[in-house]
Every structure is written in structure tokens, then in C-alpha cells.
Amino acid sequence: MSLAAILLVLLSAVLLTFRDFQTKKSQDKQVFIWWISFLSLFLFIPFGAYFYWKDGVDPRFLLIPLAAGFVHCAYWIFYSRAYDHGDLSQVFPIIRSTPLLVLLFGTFFLHEQITPIGVVGILLTSLGVYCINLTSLSFRAFLKPFSGLFKDIHIQFAFLALLMTGVYAVVDKIGIGHMNPMTYAAVQCGFATLLFSFYMVAIGKWKLVRTFWKKERSYILSSGFLTAFNYPLTLFAMSLSAVSYVMSFRQVGVVLAVLAGGHLLKEKHFGIRLGASLMIFAGVLLIALA
């Protein structure tokens, strides 16, 4: 990876961790995510319109960010439901452990190369994801996360969000090959926000949007405008490097999430989750160096 790509991804990871921490703290995850997406769209539109006017886009390629918007909406739904039930330091690493999926999808759809070092990094990261659920250092506890996939709803939603992350990462990489990242972000976020608005109406939470704004205005603004830059930073990094490397290196936020969950939210099993997160971090470094 180039130095510019690494710096963009590191900043994106910090912003992403901050967003997840704020989402976990919020009283209503779906309403909070709606406001985040709306504020992001508010920022993206002027830049997206400028680059659309400056560079132009073949209308046929606009179908790509529209498809990504559908996937992102599904991701927001699974992501918010996961945080409704699960700890930050448990849910976040699962959702963000995308290297295996992205490398598989990237190899099949984008023809990216997988090196032996990359394979080792994938296995190490995957092991860390599995161990993040451990409640003790025992063989019985080691087998528990697998059964948790079928019993614990927050783990199920986290893995569904993980799948959506892998899909939209590949779609995003294809999309920014045909238009400026800011134009792509504006179209994708606009469609995703529209779909998520329909979802909010369907689950009976649309009335809470206005109420949440009145009660948490400063909280929404401080979180929304800051974390809105996370997505464009990732897209620009993808334009400089392979999607497999970008999405892998981005997982450095896992360690930050575990620290936030353990120290600030007082979540349980902090030591084990920190150790598992360090395994993920080591795997991520190997993948980034592959």
C-alpha cells in the first residue's frame, strides 16, 4: 500500500471506531444511524454535484452506486440490530473482520492476487474473529462462539452485517473506477438513505426522528459531521490501492473498539477480547504487507 492510502485508511478507521462507539451509546440505534446517513448525504451532495458537473458520468454506471445503496441499507439494518443486542467490543470486530470475504470476492470478481503471506493473515484474522466471543480460556469456551452463531441474535446480525460489508466493498471498488469517489458517495448515500427512511416508516420509528433531534441535537451533529468523512476516505484509499488491502488495513479500528468497549463502556471479558483483537491486528498487518 502507498503511504497516502495507509494514512487515509488509518484516519478512516479512527472515525469508524468513533461512530460505532457513539452508535452503541445512543438510545435508539436505528434513529441515530438515520441521522448519520442524512448528515452524510447533506455533506456529500455539493461535492458530488461538482465532480459530476466537472468530470461527467455515463448514466449507465449510476446503476453501480444504486446497487451499493441497496446493500448499504441492508448493512445499516443488520448493523443497528447487532448493536441493539451485543457489546461494542464483541459486535464491532465481527462486523469489521472482512479480509476473508473481501479477498475471496476480490479474487473472483476483481482478479486480485492472493499471496502466501496474505493467506496467513486471513487465517490469523479469522481466528481472532472467532476468539472474540470467548468468555474464558478453555476448550469448551473455544467451541461456544460457533454455537452462538445459531443461538445469539446479536452474533447473527453481526455476521449478516459482515457479509454486506464484503459485498459493498467490492461494488464500491468497481464503482469508483467509473466516477469520482465523491460523486459515487453522494449517489450511493442518497439511495441508501431513501431506502432506510422507508424502513424506519415500516418499523414505526419515523416519528422518533424528530423527537431524537430535539433531545440529542448536539450529539447528532458532533457525531454525524465527524463520522461522515469516514466513507469518502475509504473510497479515495480504494482508488489508490487494492480493495483487499484497504479493507484489511482498515481493521486496525478493532483494537480501538475493544479498548473503548472495555474501558469506557465497562463491558465484560475485556482481556480475552483485547487478545483476540491483537490477533486480528497482526493478521491485518500481514495482509497489508502481502
HUTAUR-V952996 format. One record per backbone hydrogen bond with DSSP energy under -1.0 kcal/mol. CO is the residue of the C=O (numbers start at 0). NH is the residue of the N-H. Records with the same first field share a line. If there is no record, write none. Layout:
# HUTAUR-V952996
CO->NH + NH
This chain:
# HUTAUR-V952996
1->5
2->6
3->7
4->8
5->9
6->10
7->11
8->12
9->13
10->14
11->15
12->16
13->17
14->18
15->19
16->20
17->21
18->22
19->23
20->24
21->25
27->31
28->32
29->33
30->34
31->35
32->36
33->37
34->38
35->39
36->40
37->41
38->42
39->43
40->44
43->47
44->48
45->49
46->50
47->51
48->52
49->53
50->54
51->55
57->60
58->61
59->62
60->63
61->65
62->66
63->67
64->68
65->69
66->70
67->71
68->72
69->73
70->74
71->75
72->76
73->77
74->78
75->79
76->80
77->81
78->82
79->83
81->85
86->90
87->91
90->94
91->95
95->97
97->101
98->102
99->103
100->104
101->105
102->106
103->107
104->108
105->109 + 111
114->118
115->119
116->120
117->121
118->122
119->123
120->124
121->125
122->126
123->127
124->128
125->129
126->130
127->131
129->132
130->133
135->137
137->141
138->142
142->146
143->147
144->148
146->149
147->151
151->155
152->156
153->157
154->158
155->159
156->160
157->161
158->162
159->163
160->164
161->165
162->166
163->167
164->168
165->169
166->170
167->171
168->172
169->173
170->174
171->175
174->177
179->183
180->184
181->185
182->186
183->187
184->188
185->189
186->190
187->191
188->192
189->193
190->194
191->195
192->196
193->197
194->198
195->199
196->200
197->201
198->202
199->204
200->203
205->208
206->210
207->211
208->212
209->213
210->214
211->215
215->219
216->220
217->221
218->222
219->223
220->224
222->226
223->227
226->229
228->232
229->233
230->234
231->235
232->236
233->237
234->238
236->239 + 240
241->245
242->246
243->247
244->248
245->249
247->250
248->251
249->252
250->253
252->256
253->257
254->258
255->259
256->260
257->261
258->262
259->263 + 264
260->266
268->272
269->273
270->274
271->275
272->276
273->277
274->278
275->279
276->280
277->281
278->282
279->283
280->284
281->285
282->286
283->287
284->288
